């Protein structure tokens, strides 16, 4: 058997959209006329400057995604078919190296550990969770240095049972049928470092296998993937890499937009979260639109919605700006608030 790596994790939806940073103060300048014994001209009042919302952020340089980390994430998300309109991902290797974050953000805390015993989450380097709300099916692409067969053998001691005599083959990929404490799953290898697990509410073993095969078809290019949505891959490449994030092709599924009565022209959303010094977490987001006019029409409503959230969720800083047909948002919060904010911007369907 070739050295196939990785492990899977299944889940129902959870996770993150978020955004942020920087509001600036404007000092008003006024002049008072001086009186003398003789008449003097009254100086022309200095016009009050128009405040620029989030002025510091308006000119801030925001780096794009790290090319190596972007390639790894793109490979992971290429297992998400187009009908799965939202995906959440976690860099488990990074989280395990940070004592503060690992106690606040984990698959268990976010409800992403329901597909396999918790030992599996400890063996993966990165995971994603995507849900098709129409079929109630869930897939979990993952990357790991461990072969899937090794992971399943380790998990066997936790009640995981393999069906049949081992894996069968689909289009050159090994596929396992699994019963995890009464939950029917399927797991397949994509390449040497990547695999995918699948399950679904009320789905039979055959239907779950079809879900995982659909994921493999997207990975191999036989069917459309989520990242094939127009403009979505470009958004993903234009935000800084982080330890967690969300990719959406349906903008309205974010709680941020619940009360905005639609988002005309919105094409997709990408959010990433990264750690800053001083026990802070920064959330970067790009919201794509079909054109500049559509983005401009939503900007003020987005600012108002975020300012309401800022007061109730203790944002340390917040910034919003328009970049051609996109809105860029940056939110900074104390690390203790990171899970709360991550959930706040998770898909709400």
DAVENPE-V157970 format. One line per field, one symbol per residue. phi: phi as a letter, one per 30 degrees, with the letter a starting at -180 (. if undefined). psi: psi as a letter, one per 20 degrees, with the letter a starting at -180 (. if undefined). burial: b if it has 9 or more other C-alpha atoms within 8 Angstrom, else e. A space follows every 50 residues. Layout:
phi->???
psi->???
burial->???
//
This chain:
phi->.ddccjbbbcacclkabaalkicccccdcbbcdccbdcebddddededdd dceheddecddcddddeddddddddddddcdddddbbcbbcddddddcdd dddcbaeddciccddbededddccdabbbbbcddchcbbbdabadcdeed dddddedcjdbddicjdccbhicdbccbbchjcdbbbbdcbdcbbacbaa diddddddddddddddddddidbdceddeeiddddddcbedbdaabbbcb dddceececchjbeidclbbbbbbccdihbbcccbbccbdaddddddced dddddddddddcbhddabbbacbhcbccbbbbbdedcddededecdecd
psi->pqnprrrrpqraqqdpqrrqqopqqppppqqpqpqrhqpqqpqpqpppqp qoplgghhjqpoqaqpgghgggggggiiiorhiniqpqqpnhgghhiohg hhihorhghjkjkihrqhhghiiqhqqqpqpoigikqpqnqqqqiqqghg ghggihijjppqqbkaqrpokjpppqpqonlipprqqqpgahiqaqqqaq ojqrhhhghhghhhghgggijirqrgiippighgghijqqqrirrqppio hijphhjgjjlqnpjpirpppqprqrrklqpppqqpoqrirhggghhigh hgggghhghghijlphqpqpqpndjqppqpppqqhhiggghghhjqpj.
burial->eeebbbbbbbbbbbbbbbbbbbbbeeeeeeeeeeeeeeeeeeeeeeeeee eeebbbbbeeeeebbeeebbeeeeebbbbbbbebbbbbbbbbbebbeeee bbebbbbeebbbbbbbbebbbebbbbbbbbbbeeebbbbbbbbbbbbbee bbebbbeeebebbeeebeeeeebbbbbbbbeeebbbbbbbebbbbbbbbb eebebeebbebbbbbbbbbeeebbbbbbbebbbebbbbbbbbbbbbbbbb bbbbbbbbeeeebebbbbbbbbbbbeeeebbbbbbbbbbbbbebbbebbe ebbebbbebbeeeebbbbbbbbeebbbbbbbbbbbebbbebbbbbbbee
//
